[in-house]
Amino acid sequence: MEYDPSDGLKEHGLQKRRPDRVFGLSRAKSMDGYLKAEAFKDLRHSPFPNSEMLYPFLILEAKSGVGGTGFEAIETQTAFPIRTCLKLQQDLRQRSGVPLDPLLWFLSFQGDEWRVAACVINNNRYVSSPGELKHFPRNSNDCTSANI
């Protein structure tokens, strides 16, 4: 997975991490005309180099139920991949002028406990669970999660 260079992971010595699974749209012939249009020529459409997957909309991450590291570790591992996928959608919105709201679903589980989060971009706020609000000035993700 290639992260957004503006996150500065390399400069801060942070290790790149990949989620267990990422799902997105498949490249179809009907989309090729749009993707090759002059307006979108230099726009990234996938976080993976040479991928047939476009605009990811679902990330899955799992940890073992026995001696697992917990949901905080899962969220830490997937924070930058989520941001990268949302940024792809945000860049498309800005370039196209189409009023779309970037959205990414995040499913995490440890053992038999599952959590579902809808991640959106919202004024520098990141909500990791209902009622709990954390502020990260550089990160403009807003994720709301619920236990299942």
N, C-alpha and C positions, 0 to 999 in steps of 0.2 A: 504494500500500500504506500502510495506517495502522498505525504502530507502537504498541506499548504505551506509554502516557504515563509509566509509572513508570521507563522507561529514560532519560528526561530528555535525549533527543537535541537538542531545541530549546534547552534551557538550556545545553548544552555546545557549541552551535554546530556540531553534526555534521550533515552532509548526509544526507538520506534517499536510500537507494538501493533499486532494485528488482531482483530476480533476473530472468534472461531468461524463465523459465517457472515457473509455480506450478500444481500440479495438486491437486484436492481432490474432495470428494463433490459431486454435483449436487443442487440442491434438488429434492426429490420431494414429491408430495402426501402420501405416507405419512409424511414427516418433519414436515410443517407442524403437526400436532397437538402433537408434542413441543416444537417450537420456540416455539409460542405458549403453552405451559403456564406457569402463574404462576411456577413455580420457575425457569424459564429466560428469563423475559420480558426482563430487562435484561442478559442475557449476550451477549457478542459471539460470533458463530459464524464470522465470516470477517474476514480482515485487509483486505479490499477493501470500500469503501463501495458499497452497492446491488448487491452481487454475488449471483449464483446459485450461487457456489461456497462450500461449507461445509467446515470442518475440513481444511485442506490437509495432504497427506501426502507430497508429493514436490516438491522444488525442483531446478531445473536451472540451471546457470550455465556459460557457455563463454567462452573467450578465444582469440584468434588464436594459432596455433602459431608464426607468424613475428613476432618482436619482442613477444611477449605479455608480460604483466606477471607471470605466474607464479601458482601455486596459492595463495600467501599472499594476494595481492590478491583472488583469487576468494573465499577464506574470509572476508576482511575485508568484502567487499561483501555477503555473504550472512549474516553473523553475526546481525544484528538481525532480518532477516526470518525466519530459522530460530527464533530465540528467540520472536518474536511468534507464530508458528504453533504451537510447543510450548506456549506459555502459553494459547492458546485451548483446547487439549486439557486442560491442567492445570486450568483454571477449570471446564471441564465436569465433570471428575472430582470436584473438590471440591464443586461444587454438587449433583451428582446422587448422590454417595455410591457410585457404581459403581466397583469396583476396576479401573480401566484404567490402563495405562502409556502416557503420551504417547510417540509415535514419529513421526519424520519422516525420510524418505529424502532424501539430498542427493547428486546426481550433478553432478560438475564435470569439465570437460575443457578442455584446452589442446592444440590441434593434434591429434595422434593418441593422446595420453595421457589416460586416463579415471580418475577416482577415484569411489568409492562410499562413502558414509558413512551409518550409521544414527545418528540423533540422538535422544537421550533426556534426561530430566531426572534428575540424580543428584548430590545433595549438593555443589553448588558446584564441580564439576569439569568441565572441557572437554578432551577428548582429541581432538587434531586428526589424529593418525596413530598407528599401533600403537607402543607403547613410549614415546611422547612425551606428557608430561602438563604442562599449563599450568593455573594457578589464576587465576580471575577471581572475586573475591568477590561482585560483584553478579550475575554470570551463572551460572545453575544448569543450563547445557546440558552434556551429555556426548555428544560425537560421536566415533565410532570410524570411521576410514576405511581403505580398502585400495586399492592401485593395481591397475588392470586392464590 
